[in-house]
Amino acid sequence: MSQASPPAPQPGLFGKQLVLGVTGSIAAYKAVVLLRRLVQEGAEVSVVMTESATRFLSPLTFEILSGRAVTTDLFAANQGMRHLALADQADGIVIAPATANMLAKLALGLADDVLSTMALAATCPLIVAPAMDGEMWNHPTVQAHAETLRARGVTVLQPEEGMLASGDVGKGRLPDETTILSAIEARLCLRQDWAGQRVLVSAGPTQEAIDPVRFISNRSSGKMGYALALAARRRGAEVVLVSGPTALRAPAGIEYVPVNTAEEMGKAIVSRFTWSTVVIMAAAVADFRPARPSHGKLKKTESAWRRIEFEPTEDILETLAKQRATQVLVGFAAETEAVLDHAQQKLVRKGLDLIVGNNVATEGCGFGSDTNAAILVDRTGRVTRFDAMPKRELAERILDAVQALTPTSPGHHPESPSGAHKRTNA
């Protein structure tokens, strides 16, 4: 059975009325990038700037990108009671960057500028992304204000560590736009159709050592697996992400297990298998590894390079298929030709419920790209084709297909993933 590609879904924040508050931080320029992302996600964004924010950026920049007038003055004659109207109409307010001063105003209920007045009048969800220098974030007063806001139901993100405006390295950088976007969606996009599911996702490449310096690997970026993990988390699932080495940031709110080799990935996945209800193996796991890695660095002239022997790695999916109870197993087939044929064969050979095939030789759909096209084949023989779209959107389509194969009651799994190396981001 074959089905044409369904119409593209609406972006995640389509139609949401958002207010983006910008305060006087050197990180104000990053709000421009966030605004573009919000608009791309379908949100209708009104920008409110404090007076100090206008010293870093012109309101005209935000006006052009949002297509809406920017509110900057509580007493502007031509804006009337706009701050109250925005507060009443907004589905959510995002303050990014938020200075220590703005955190204090919000926590103490002060309203001496247009942004703090609007926030005090609003009843919609409030998401705050702090950014400040030096030890300001760690100051007891700032921490107390952040905890006060959280106790009231405000989402206060953790600043990131890195190089600060002063040149020092510390915790105070504005969270990146993907982290902020995830926080917004968690508050505003209440699709919880995966609540109760426990999803185990693998992503990225593996690295198999030749010697202490060199390894063999592949071109996987991990972007598809990370997109799937984030999509499942947004839809209410509990998610564990087992990832090979990538340049991607560990996703917020997800248990993150870093691995390097195929053997490490296999152990991490198998040890958590009984906990899971759905396993999505998006990782590009090495099929072979050097049988006897050298303990010392191989020299350029050594004849050993001509006789490196390889041995197969464990087929993780086949192992899981033999141990499965009620889990749904999803695999990937990265091909360069005959994608459908290879995907169908792999589905049967490995005993999968669903397989996602894609042609990595197609321009814009290969390793490292932000878009992908795919052919989905499920255990009933149903074939669904998706044209190129952002991996974020494709992840949602894949989850929809998995959901159709998933038991309506995921079952009771009281235990937590054993031996998990847990790293979560606020």
DOLO-820540 format. One record per residue (C-alpha): residue number from 1; residue in one letter; x, y, z. Coordinates in Angstrom, 2 decimals. Layout:
% residues N
   timar   mifi      east     north        up
     NUM      a         X         Y         Z
...
END
This chain:
% residues 426
   timar   mifi      east     north        up
       1      m      0.00      0.00      0.00
       2      s      1.40      3.39     -0.90
       3      q      0.38      6.88      0.07
       4      a      1.49     10.22     -1.33
       5      s      3.18     12.73      0.90
       6      p      0.56     14.43      3.11
       7      p      0.35     18.22      3.18
       8      a      3.01     19.87      5.29
       9      p      2.02     20.45      8.92
      10      q      1.71     23.92     10.33
      11      p      4.79     25.12     12.23
      12      g      4.77     24.42     15.96
      13      l      3.81     27.95     17.09
      14      f      1.48     28.70     14.20
      15      g     -0.99     31.43     15.09
      16      k      0.36     31.97     18.62
      17      q      0.39     35.59     19.77
      18      l      3.70     36.21     21.49
      19      v      5.33     39.21     23.11
      20      l      9.12     39.29     22.96
      21      g     10.51     41.51     25.70
      22      v     14.06     42.80     25.22
      23      t     16.05     44.40     28.05
      24      g     19.30     46.31     28.20
      25      s     21.86     43.54     27.92
      26      i     24.75     43.20     25.50
      27      a     23.00     39.96     24.49
      28      a     20.10     42.00     23.08
      29      y     21.40     41.36     19.56
      30      k     20.63     37.67     20.03
      31      a     16.95     38.55     20.38
      32      v     17.00     39.33     16.67
      33      v     17.87     35.70     15.91
      34      l     15.21     34.50     18.34
      35      l     12.61     36.73     16.69
      36      r     13.39     35.24     13.28
      37      r     13.00     31.72     14.68
      38      l      9.68     32.57     16.29
      39      v      8.35     34.02     13.06
      40      q      9.56     30.96     11.14
      41      e      7.65     28.79     13.61
      42      g      4.47     30.65     12.69
      43      a      4.15     32.92     15.72
      44      e      2.86     36.46     15.48
      45      v      5.34     38.44     17.54
      46      s      5.09     41.90     19.09
      47      v      8.32     43.29     20.50
      48      v      8.52     45.38     23.66
      49      m     11.86     47.04     24.47
      50      t     13.03     48.78     27.60
      51      e     14.68     52.16     27.18
      52      s     18.10     50.68     27.91
      53      a     17.54     47.99     25.26
      54      t     17.15     50.70     22.63
      55      r     20.72     51.82     23.38
      56      f     21.97     48.48     22.09
      57      l     19.62     48.00     19.12
      58      s     17.27     50.14     17.10
      59      p     13.55     49.29     17.41
      60      l     13.45     49.50     13.61
      61      t     15.33     46.20     13.37
      62      f     12.62     44.37     15.30
      63      e      9.84     46.25     13.51
      64      i     11.08     45.13     10.10
      65      l     11.49     41.49     11.13
      66      s      8.22     41.24     13.05
      67      g      6.13     43.38     10.72
      68      r      4.68     45.12     13.78
      69      a      5.27     48.35     15.64
      70      v      7.69     48.05     18.55
      71      t      6.53     49.28     21.96
      72      t      9.21     51.23     23.84
      73      d      7.56     53.93     25.93
      74      l      4.93     53.55     28.62
      75      f      3.79     57.12     28.08
      76      a      4.00     57.44     24.27
      77      a      0.98     59.43     23.11
      78      n      0.55     57.43     19.91
      79      q      0.62     54.04     21.68
      80      g     -2.18     54.61     24.17
      81      m     -2.64     51.58     26.47
      82      r     -0.83     49.27     24.08
      83      h      1.08     47.52     26.87
      84      l     -2.21     46.43     28.43
      85      a     -3.67     45.34     25.11
      86      l     -0.59     43.24     24.38
      87      a     -0.77     41.62     27.81
      88      d     -4.44     40.79     27.29
      89      q     -3.99     39.33     23.79
      90      a     -0.75     37.40     24.31
      91      d     -0.62     33.62     24.46
      92      g      2.80     33.98     26.03
      93      i      5.45     36.53     26.98
      94      v      9.14     35.80     26.44
      95      i     11.75     38.09     27.99
      96      a     15.09     37.42     26.32
      97      p     17.53     38.65     27.38
      98      a     16.42     39.40     30.92
      99      t     18.85     41.38     33.04
     100      a     19.31     40.98     36.81
     101      n     17.43     44.25     37.16
     102      m     14.44     42.90     35.23
     103      l     14.43     39.70     37.32
     104      a     14.23     41.87     40.43
     105      k     11.34     43.91     39.02
     106      l      9.40     40.80     38.06
     107      a      9.99     39.11     41.42
     108      l      9.10     42.21     43.49
     109      g      6.16     43.30     41.34
     110      l      7.72     46.61     40.31
     111      a      6.29     48.33     37.26
     112      d      8.34     51.37     36.30
     113      d      8.71     50.78     32.55
     114      v      6.61     49.44     29.73
     115      l      7.88     45.86     29.89
     116      s      7.62     45.33     33.65
     117      t      4.18     46.98     33.66
     118      m      2.95     44.69     30.89
     119      a      4.36     41.59     32.64
     120      l      2.57     42.56     35.86
     121      a     -0.72     42.92     34.01
     122      a     -0.43     39.66     32.07
     123      t     -2.07     36.36     33.00
     124      c     -0.49     34.28     30.20
     125      p      2.63     32.08     30.61
     126      l      5.89     33.95     31.13
     127      i      9.24     32.58     29.96
     128      v     12.37     34.40     31.13
     129      a     15.85     33.85     29.67
     130      p     18.43     35.60     31.88
     131      a     21.72     37.02     30.61
     132      m     24.25     38.83     32.78
     133      d     27.95     39.12     33.44
     134      g     30.40     37.94     36.07
     135      e     29.09     36.47     39.29
     136      m     25.75     38.27     39.05
     137      w     23.75     35.12     38.30
     138      n     25.25     33.36     41.35
     139      h     24.49     36.25     43.70
     140      p     22.06     35.13     46.45
     141      t     19.65     37.96     45.66
     142      v     19.45     37.07     41.96
     143      q     19.01     33.39     42.81
     144      a     16.25     34.27     45.28
     145      h     14.45     36.31     42.64
     146      a     14.69     33.45     40.14
     147      e     13.29     30.98     42.69
     148      t     10.48     33.37     43.60
     149      l      9.45     33.57     39.96
     150      r      9.64     29.80     39.50
     151      a      7.45     29.32     42.57
     152      r      4.84     31.49     40.84
     153      g      4.91     29.33     37.74
     154      v      7.29     31.43     35.65
     155      t      9.72     29.50     33.46
     156      v     13.18     30.86     34.31
     157      l     15.88     29.28     32.17
     158      q     19.42     28.64     33.29
     159      p     22.03     30.88     31.65
     160      e     24.77     29.07     29.77
     161      e     28.46     28.94     30.58
     162      g     30.98     30.49     28.24
     163      m     32.80     33.67     27.32
     164      l     31.04     36.72     28.76
     165      a     31.07     40.33     27.63
     166      s     33.73     41.17     30.21
     167      g     36.06     38.59     28.70
     168      d     35.70     36.29     31.68
     169      v     34.40     32.76     31.37
     170      g     31.40     31.98     33.54
     171      k     27.69     31.27     33.77
     172      g     25.68     34.14     32.38
     173      r     25.31     33.74     28.62
     174      l     21.83     33.93     27.12
     175      p     20.53     30.40     26.37
     176      d     20.58     29.70     22.64
     177      e     17.43     30.17     20.59
     178      t     16.74     26.43     20.34
     179      t     16.65     26.10     24.14
     180      i     14.39     29.14     24.45
     181      l     12.15     27.86     21.66
     182      s     11.80     24.48     23.38
     183      a     10.80     26.21     26.62
     184      i      8.17     28.27     24.80
     185      e      6.71     25.19     23.12
     186      a      6.68     23.29     26.41
     187      r      4.47     26.02     27.89
     188      l      2.29     26.84     24.91
     189      c      2.05     23.71     22.76
     190      l      0.21     21.36     25.04
     191      r      0.01     18.40     22.69
     192      q      0.58     15.54     25.11
     193      d     -0.36     12.55     22.98
     194      w      2.88     10.78     23.92
     195      a      2.37     11.17     27.65
     196      g      3.11      7.85     29.35
     197      q      5.48      6.67     26.64
     198      r      9.14      6.09     27.46
     199      v     11.23      6.70     24.41
     200      l     14.80      5.56     23.89
     201      v     16.50      7.38     21.00
     202      s     19.97      6.85     19.57
     203      a     21.68      9.51     17.49
     204      g     24.94     10.47     15.83
     205      p     27.89      8.39     14.66
     206      t     30.14      6.00     16.55
     207      q     33.93      6.14     16.56
     208      e     35.98      2.93     16.36
     209      a     39.62      3.26     17.37
     210      i     42.49      2.39     15.01
     211      d     45.06      3.62     17.50
     212      p     45.04      6.20     20.34
     213      v     45.01      9.01     17.76
     214      r     42.85      7.81     14.86
     215      f     39.44      6.22     14.44
     216      i     36.96      5.31     11.72
     217      s     33.53      6.89     11.76
     218      n     30.86      8.27      9.40
     219      r     29.28     11.59      8.44
     220      s     26.24     11.46     10.72
     221      s     25.58     14.80     12.46
     222      g     22.96     13.48     14.90
     223      k     20.46     16.17     13.89
     224      m     17.65     13.76     12.99
     225      g     17.95     11.80     16.22
     226      y     18.07     14.95     18.34
     227      a     15.01     16.31     16.51
     228      l     13.13     13.08     17.28
     229      a     14.12     13.18     20.95
     230      l     12.97     16.79     21.28
     231      a      9.70     16.11     19.43
     232      a      8.87     13.17     21.71
     233      r      9.67     15.27     24.77
     234      r      7.46     18.12     23.56
     235      r      4.60     15.68     23.11
     236      g      4.80     14.45     26.67
     237      a      7.09     11.42     26.54
     238      e      9.90     10.65     28.93
     239      v     13.00     10.50     26.76
     240      v     16.50      9.09     27.01
     241      l     18.90     10.11     24.25
     242      v     21.98      7.95     23.69
     243      s     24.30      9.91     21.45
     244      g     27.59      9.34     19.73
     245      p     30.00     12.28     19.36
     246      t     28.31     15.30     17.75
     247      a     28.61     19.08     17.77
     248      l     25.05     19.38     19.10
     249      r     24.06     20.61     22.53
     250      a     22.42     18.14     24.92
     251      p     18.66     18.85     24.61
     252      a     16.87     20.47     27.53
     253      g     14.72     18.25     29.72
     254      i     16.04     15.00     28.26
     255      e     18.24     12.40     29.90
     256      y     21.44     12.43     27.87
     257      v     23.85      9.50     27.62
     258      p     27.07     10.23     25.69
     259      v     28.91      7.28     24.11
     260      n     31.72      6.85     21.60
     261      t     31.85      3.30     20.25
     262      a     29.28      0.89     18.87
     263      e     29.90     -1.36     21.87
     264      e     29.21      1.49     24.30
     265      m     26.06      2.43     22.41
     266      g     24.86     -1.18     22.43
     267      k     25.35     -1.50     26.18
     268      a     23.61      1.82     26.84
     269      i     20.61      0.89     24.69
     270      v     20.25     -2.73     25.84
     271      s     20.52     -1.82     29.53
     272      r     17.58      0.57     29.15
     273      f     15.48     -1.56     26.81
     274      t     13.11     -3.04     29.40
     275      w     12.35      0.48     30.63
     276      s     11.34      1.71     27.19
     277      t      8.08      1.49     25.26
     278      v      9.51      2.84     22.00
     279      v     13.06      2.59     20.65
     280      i     14.12      4.81     17.75
     281      m     17.56      3.87     16.41
     282      a     18.49      6.95     14.41
     283      a     22.22      6.57     15.09
     284      a     24.61      5.59     12.32
     285      v     26.33      2.77     14.18
     286      a     29.54      1.41     12.66
     287      d     29.06     -2.02     11.06
     288      f     32.75     -2.91     11.48
     289      r     35.62     -1.95     13.78
     290      p     39.36     -2.66     13.79
     291      a     39.81     -6.11     15.32
     292      r     43.02     -5.22     17.15
     293      p     43.45     -1.49     17.73
     294      s     47.06     -0.48     18.20
     295      h     48.07      0.54     21.72
     296      g     50.54      3.04     20.28
     297      k     50.28      5.52     17.45
     298      l     50.83      3.87     14.07
     299      k     53.59      5.60     12.15
     300      k     53.08      6.77      8.62
     301      t     55.57      4.30      7.17
     302      e     54.45      1.23      9.09
     303      s     53.27     -1.70      7.03
     304      a     50.55     -2.30      9.64
     305      w     48.37      0.17      7.72
     306      r     48.16     -2.34      4.86
     307      r     46.87     -5.17      7.01
     308      i     44.34     -3.67      9.43
     309      e     41.74     -6.35     10.03
     310      f     38.12     -5.56     10.77
     311      e     35.44     -7.42     12.67
     312      p     31.66     -6.86     12.74
     313      t     30.08     -4.90     15.56
     314      e     26.95     -6.04     17.34
     315      d     23.72     -5.41     15.42
     316      i     21.87     -3.54     18.14
     317      l     18.45     -3.69     16.48
     318      e     18.64     -7.43     15.91
     319      t     19.59     -7.90     19.56
     320      l     16.63     -5.81     20.69
     321      a     14.22     -7.64     18.39
     322      k     15.10    -10.93     20.12
     323      q     14.54     -9.44     23.58
     324      r     11.43     -7.38     22.90
     325      a      8.20     -7.68     24.85
     326      t      5.79     -5.00     23.64
     327      q      8.29     -2.32     22.58
     328      v      7.93     -0.66     19.20
     329      l     11.20     -0.74     17.25
     330      v     12.07      1.91     14.68
     331      g     15.14      1.79     12.45
     332      f     16.75      3.99      9.81
     333      a     18.17      3.10      6.42
     334      a     20.57      5.67      4.97
     335      e     20.99      4.67      1.32
     336      t     22.31      6.07     -1.94
     337      e     20.11      4.04     -4.30
     338      a     17.01      1.80     -4.31
     339      v     15.94      3.29     -0.99
     340      l     12.53      1.62     -0.85
     341      d     13.85     -1.85     -1.68
     342      h     16.65     -1.66      0.86
     343      a     14.34     -0.25      3.53
     344      q     11.76     -3.00      3.03
     345      q     14.42     -5.69      3.21
     346      k     15.93     -4.22      6.38
     347      l     12.50     -3.93      8.01
     348      v     11.90     -7.67      7.57
     349      r     15.47     -8.79      8.28
     350      k     15.65     -6.97     11.60
     351      g     12.06     -7.51     12.71
     352      l     11.18     -3.81     12.92
     353      d      7.81     -2.10     13.27
     354      l      8.82      0.92     11.19
     355      i     11.79      1.95      9.12
     356      v     12.75      5.38      7.83
     357      g     14.63      5.30      4.55
     358      n     16.39      8.28      3.07
     359      n     18.74      8.93      0.17
     360      v     21.79     10.64      1.63
     361      a     23.08     11.39     -1.86
     362      t     20.16     13.77     -2.51
     363      e     21.18     17.41     -2.34
     364      g     20.00     19.05      0.88
     365      c     19.03     15.71      2.44
     366      g     22.40     14.21      3.31
     367      f     24.35     14.01      6.52
     368      g     24.64     17.33      8.32
     369      s     21.77     19.03      6.49
     370      d     18.87     20.67      8.31
     371      t     16.32     19.17      5.91
     372      n     15.48     15.62      4.95
     373      a     13.19     13.61      2.71
     374      a     12.10     10.12      3.70
     375      i     10.22      6.97      2.84
     376      l      8.46      5.31      5.77
     377      v      7.62      1.62      5.64
     378      d      5.71      0.02      8.52
     379      r      5.14     -3.60      9.50
     380      t      1.82     -3.70      7.61
     381      g      3.57     -2.86      4.34
     382      r      2.26      0.69      4.27
     383      v      4.59      3.08      2.42
     384      t      4.48      6.83      3.01
     385      r      6.72      9.31      1.22
     386      f      7.72     12.70      2.53
     387      d      9.30     15.38      0.38
     388      a     12.17     17.46      1.74
     389      m     11.24     19.37      4.88
     390      p     13.03     20.58      8.02
     391      k     14.14     17.68     10.19
     392      r     12.12     19.19     13.00
     393      e      8.93     18.72     10.96
     394      l      9.93     15.28      9.71
     395      a     10.44     14.19     13.30
     396      e      6.79     14.99     14.00
     397      r      5.68     12.95     10.97
     398      i      7.76      9.99     12.09
     399      l      6.26     10.15     15.57
     400      d      2.77     10.23     14.05
     401      a      3.60      7.05     12.14
     402      v      5.04      5.41     15.25
     403      q      1.98      6.37     17.27
     404      a     -0.26      4.48     14.88
     405      l      1.75      1.34     15.73
     406      t      2.05      1.97     19.47
     407      p     -0.19      0.29     22.06
     408      t     -2.69      2.82     23.40
     409      s     -1.63      1.91     26.92
     410      p      2.17      1.94     27.19
     411      g      2.08     -0.25     30.27
     412      h      3.47      0.26     33.71
     413      h      7.21      0.64     34.00
     414      p      8.01      1.75     37.54
     415      e     11.76      1.43     37.26
     416      s     14.07      4.12     35.94
     417      p     16.72      3.49     33.26
     418      s     19.48      1.58     35.02
     419      g     22.95      3.03     35.12
     420      a     21.94      6.22     33.35
     421      h     24.50      8.97     33.07
     422      k     22.04     11.79     33.55
     423      r     22.51     15.29     32.23
     424      t     19.50     17.58     32.08
     425      n     19.27     21.24     31.18
     426      a     16.76     23.59     32.75
END
